[in-house]
Amino acid sequence: MEIQGEGGFRTFEDLEVYRFAREFRRELYAVARKLPAEERFALGDQIRRAAVSLTNNIAEGHGRYHFQEQIRFLLIARGSLEELIDDLNTCLDESYLPAEEVERLRVLGWRVHRILAGYLRHLRQRRDDDQVGLKEPTVPYRTCWNAPEIPAD
């Protein structure tokens, strides 16, 4: 069952960036399972936590009301994504995975990064457009209720 509104997506699961990040998370979980025993509780745990952080922060950001909050969570997701790409470099440097597999995963990771950057640009533009239209009305200022009005600037 797909839930989608008239004007586009309605849930974080409808976001393209979430769908690609989710696929990347699945791939990185598989990497964590392939690590040697001495790395399963160190690097493996770190990979799993960063992979979950990636998708969790996309989802949590989507659930926030203000664009600036959404942007903040997406920046955290981007940090987790870059951490995962570095973890792939560690897997390559330590020969935990074949170079071809690491390269395939790095390409997928940077693709998620580009989609995430596009979504961030979109949210920043919407935030900036909203701020242009948001103006506080000029209200006369009084220092106390029975004082005469001081004209607004």
Sine and cosine of phi, psi and omega as CSV:
sin_phi,cos_phi,sin_psi,cos_psi,sin_omega,cos_omega
0.00,0.00,0.80,-0.60,0.00,-1.00
-0.95,-0.31,0.80,-0.60,0.03,-1.00
-0.98,-0.21,0.90,-0.44,0.02,-1.00
-0.54,-0.84,0.68,-0.74,-0.03,-1.00
-1.00,0.06,0.08,-1.00,-0.02,-1.00
-0.88,0.48,-0.67,0.74,-0.10,-1.00
-1.00,-0.01,0.21,0.98,0.00,-1.00
0.77,-0.64,-0.60,-0.80,-0.09,-1.00
-0.96,0.28,0.40,-0.92,0.05,-1.00
-0.84,-0.54,-0.44,0.90,-0.01,-1.00
-0.84,-0.54,0.25,-0.97,0.04,-1.00
-0.88,0.47,-0.47,0.88,0.00,-1.00
-0.92,0.40,-0.31,0.95,0.04,-1.00
-0.99,0.11,-0.22,0.98,-0.02,-1.00
-0.95,0.31,0.74,-0.67,0.05,-1.00
-0.85,0.53,-0.68,0.73,-0.03,-1.00
-0.88,0.47,-0.61,0.79,0.02,-1.00
-0.92,0.39,-0.69,0.72,-0.03,-1.00
-0.88,0.48,-0.70,0.72,0.02,-1.00
-0.94,0.35,-0.63,0.78,0.03,-1.00
-0.90,0.43,-0.61,0.79,0.02,-1.00
-0.90,0.44,-0.67,0.74,0.04,-1.00
-0.90,0.44,-0.66,0.75,0.04,-1.00
-0.89,0.45,-0.64,0.77,0.05,-1.00
-0.86,0.50,-0.70,0.71,0.03,-1.00
-0.85,0.52,-0.70,0.72,0.00,-1.00
-0.89,0.46,-0.66,0.76,-0.03,-1.00
-0.95,0.30,-0.52,0.85,0.11,-0.99
-0.89,0.45,-0.63,0.78,0.05,-1.00
-0.90,0.44,-0.63,0.78,0.07,-1.00
-0.87,0.49,-0.71,0.70,-0.03,-1.00
-0.86,0.51,-0.58,0.82,0.02,-1.00
-0.95,0.31,-0.38,0.93,-0.03,-1.00
-1.00,0.05,-0.19,0.98,-0.07,-1.00
-0.91,0.41,0.46,-0.89,0.07,-1.00
-0.90,0.44,0.36,-0.93,-0.09,-1.00
-0.80,0.60,-0.64,0.77,-0.05,-1.00
-0.94,0.35,-0.22,0.98,0.00,-1.00
-0.95,-0.31,-0.14,0.99,-0.09,-1.00
-0.89,0.45,-0.53,0.85,-0.05,-1.00
-0.98,-0.18,-0.06,1.00,0.06,-1.00
-0.94,-0.35,-0.99,0.13,-0.02,-1.00
-0.89,0.45,-0.64,0.77,0.00,-1.00
-0.87,0.49,-0.70,0.71,0.03,-1.00
-0.90,0.43,-0.66,0.75,0.01,-1.00
-0.89,0.46,-0.67,0.74,0.03,-1.00
-0.89,0.46,-0.73,0.69,0.00,-1.00
-0.88,0.47,-0.69,0.72,-0.01,-1.00
-0.91,0.41,-0.67,0.74,0.01,-1.00
-0.93,0.37,-0.60,0.80,0.01,-1.00
-0.91,0.41,-0.65,0.76,0.05,-1.00
-0.93,0.36,-0.62,0.78,0.03,-1.00
-0.87,0.50,-0.62,0.79,0.02,-1.00
-0.83,0.56,-0.83,0.55,-0.06,-1.00
-0.97,0.25,-0.58,0.82,0.03,-1.00
-0.87,0.49,-0.67,0.74,-0.04,-1.00
-0.95,0.30,-0.52,0.85,0.13,-0.99
-0.90,0.45,-0.72,0.69,-0.01,-1.00
-0.91,0.42,-0.73,0.68,-0.03,-1.00
-0.91,0.41,-0.64,0.77,0.05,-1.00
-0.87,0.49,-0.65,0.76,0.02,-1.00
-0.88,0.47,-0.52,0.85,-0.02,-1.00
-0.98,0.18,-0.08,1.00,-0.01,-1.00
-1.00,0.05,0.50,-0.87,-0.11,-0.99
-0.98,0.18,-0.67,0.74,-0.12,-0.99
-1.00,-0.05,0.61,-0.79,-0.01,-1.00
-0.84,0.54,-0.64,0.77,-0.04,-1.00
-0.89,0.46,-0.61,0.79,0.06,-1.00
-0.92,0.39,-0.67,0.75,0.04,-1.00
-0.86,0.51,-0.70,0.71,0.00,-1.00
-0.88,0.48,-0.69,0.73,-0.01,-1.00
-0.85,0.52,-0.70,0.71,0.00,-1.00
-0.93,0.36,-0.57,0.82,0.04,-1.00
-0.93,0.36,-0.54,0.84,0.07,-1.00
-0.92,0.39,-0.59,0.81,0.08,-1.00
-0.91,0.42,-0.68,0.73,0.04,-1.00
-0.87,0.50,-0.66,0.75,0.00,-1.00
-0.89,0.45,-0.63,0.78,0.06,-1.00
-0.89,0.46,-0.67,0.75,0.04,-1.00
-0.90,0.44,-0.63,0.78,0.02,-1.00
-0.89,0.45,-0.72,0.70,0.00,-1.00
-0.92,0.39,-0.55,0.84,0.10,-1.00
-0.88,0.48,-0.66,0.75,0.01,-1.00
-0.91,0.42,-0.62,0.79,0.04,-1.00
-0.91,0.42,-0.62,0.79,0.09,-1.00
-0.91,0.41,-0.62,0.79,0.06,-1.00
-0.88,0.47,-0.59,0.81,0.08,-1.00
-0.90,0.43,-0.62,0.79,0.07,-1.00
-0.88,0.47,-0.62,0.78,0.07,-1.00
-0.89,0.46,-0.68,0.73,0.03,-1.00
-0.87,0.49,-0.61,0.79,0.04,-1.00
-0.93,0.35,-0.75,0.66,-0.05,-1.00
-0.87,0.49,-0.57,0.82,-0.03,-1.00
-1.00,-0.09,0.09,1.00,0.03,-1.00
0.86,0.52,0.59,0.81,0.07,-1.00
-0.98,0.18,-0.41,0.91,0.00,-1.00
-0.70,-0.71,0.45,-0.89,0.09,-1.00
-0.90,0.43,0.54,-0.84,-0.03,-1.00
-0.84,0.55,-0.60,0.80,-0.01,-1.00
-0.91,0.42,-0.64,0.77,0.02,-1.00
-0.93,0.37,-0.68,0.74,0.04,-1.00
-0.87,0.49,-0.69,0.72,-0.02,-1.00
-0.90,0.44,-0.67,0.74,0.04,-1.00
-0.86,0.51,-0.69,0.73,-0.01,-1.00
-0.94,0.33,-0.60,0.80,0.06,-1.00
-0.89,0.46,-0.67,0.74,0.04,-1.00
-0.87,0.49,-0.70,0.71,0.04,-1.00
-0.88,0.47,-0.68,0.73,0.01,-1.00
-0.89,0.46,-0.69,0.72,0.01,-1.00
-0.94,0.35,-0.45,0.89,0.10,-0.99
-0.92,0.40,-0.71,0.71,0.07,-1.00
-0.86,0.52,-0.65,0.76,0.00,-1.00
-0.87,0.50,-0.70,0.71,0.01,-1.00
-0.90,0.43,-0.66,0.75,0.02,-1.00
-0.91,0.41,-0.66,0.75,0.04,-1.00
-0.89,0.46,-0.67,0.75,0.03,-1.00
-0.89,0.46,-0.63,0.77,0.04,-1.00
-0.91,0.42,-0.66,0.75,0.03,-1.00
-0.91,0.41,-0.64,0.77,0.07,-1.00
-0.88,0.48,-0.69,0.73,0.05,-1.00
-0.86,0.50,-0.69,0.73,0.02,-1.00
-0.86,0.52,-0.75,0.66,-0.02,-1.00
-0.92,0.40,-0.63,0.77,0.03,-1.00
-0.90,0.44,-0.64,0.77,0.03,-1.00
-0.90,0.43,-0.70,0.72,0.04,-1.00
-0.90,0.45,-0.64,0.77,0.05,-1.00
-0.88,0.48,-0.73,0.68,-0.03,-1.00
-0.92,0.40,-0.62,0.78,0.05,-1.00
-0.90,0.44,-0.65,0.76,0.03,-1.00
-0.91,0.42,-0.63,0.78,-0.04,-1.00
-0.93,0.36,-0.51,0.86,0.05,-1.00
-0.91,0.42,-0.64,0.77,-0.02,-1.00
-0.99,0.13,-0.17,0.99,-0.06,-1.00
-1.00,-0.06,0.94,-0.33,0.02,-1.00
-0.77,-0.63,0.74,-0.67,0.10,-1.00
-0.98,0.20,0.71,-0.71,0.05,-1.00
-0.93,0.36,0.54,-0.84,0.05,-1.00
-0.98,0.19,0.86,-0.51,-0.03,-1.00
-0.87,-0.49,0.70,-0.71,0.06,-1.00
-0.84,0.54,0.61,-0.79,-0.05,-1.00
-0.97,-0.23,0.71,-0.70,0.07,-1.00
-0.82,-0.57,0.68,-0.74,0.03,-1.00
-0.98,0.20,-0.44,0.90,0.12,-0.99
-0.46,-0.89,0.22,-0.97,-0.16,-0.99
-0.90,0.44,-0.52,0.85,-0.06,-1.00
-0.98,-0.18,0.16,0.99,0.02,-1.00
-0.99,0.11,0.43,-0.90,0.06,-1.00
-0.93,0.36,0.44,-0.90,0.00,-1.00
-0.92,0.39,0.60,-0.80,0.13,-0.99
-0.97,-0.25,0.83,-0.56,-0.07,-1.00
-0.87,0.50,0.60,-0.80,0.04,-1.00
-0.97,0.24,0.46,-0.89,0.03,-1.00
-0.92,0.39,0.00,0.00,0.00,0.00
